[in-house]
Amino acid sequence: MSKRPNKIKSIDIIVEHINSGRTYSQSLKFFVDNWGVPESTFTNYWNEAKEVHRKQREAIKKAEMEERIRLGKEAVKREIMTRNEVLETLTKLGKGEAWKVGSEIIAPTASERINAMKEISRMQGYYKPEEVEVKGGLDLEVNASKVVKDILKKLND
């Protein structure tokens, strides 16, 4: 029999045994045959090794889950079109470019082209309201009809 390993090394060996699928009895026999370790000492080491093994498995599972989540997020990001990609696609649609679906070539209808152009205009902010400066002091009730008339005049011009 060779010199008995210290407690930490013994626990490491037992964890390796657990990882490789060895049972308590198989591992006990190994320790008794090689180092003459008493069963009570081995049982204490086995229990500590099981706890170390459990913590390692939890850490591995947590890391695996975090990696799955990270990969899932990346997949989602790859699937979401950027603003420029959306505008590019809408532009092709608005220009009437056809696309291939399977073996069929599909051209956008006039209404699809118009809707694409409307969406481009909305995204680009072409429909922003015209700014109108309102002058007339604090008494808006008195000046309200004049302000409304001025706005209407500007809109009709």
C-alpha positions, 0 to 999 in steps of 0.5 A: 500500500502506498501513502494515503492521499490527503483529504482534499485529494481523496475527495477529488478522486471520489468526485472523478469516480462519481463522474465516471459512474462508479458506485459507492461500493466500487469507490470504497473498495478502491480506497480500501485496497489501495490505501486501507482507508477506514469505511467511516472515513471514506463515508465522510469523504464520499458525502463531501465529494457528493456535495462537490459533485452536486455543486459542479453539476449545478454550475455546469447546468447554470453555464449551459442555460446562460449559453442557451439564453445567449445563443437564443438572444443572438438568434433573435437579433439575427432575425430582426430586420434593422431599420435600413433593412426594412426601408430597403425591402419596402423600397424594392416593394415600392419600386415594384420589384418582383421576388421569387417564392419557390418556383413562382415569381410574385410582383407586388400589386399597385396597392402593395406598392402604394402601402410600401411608399406610405410606410417609407414616408411614415418611417422617414418622417415625411408626415411631420406636421408643419410648425406654425408660430402662434403670436398674440399674447396670453389672451388666446380666447380673444385671438383664437379666431384670428389664429385659426384663420391664419392657420387655415390661410397658411394651409390653403396657400 
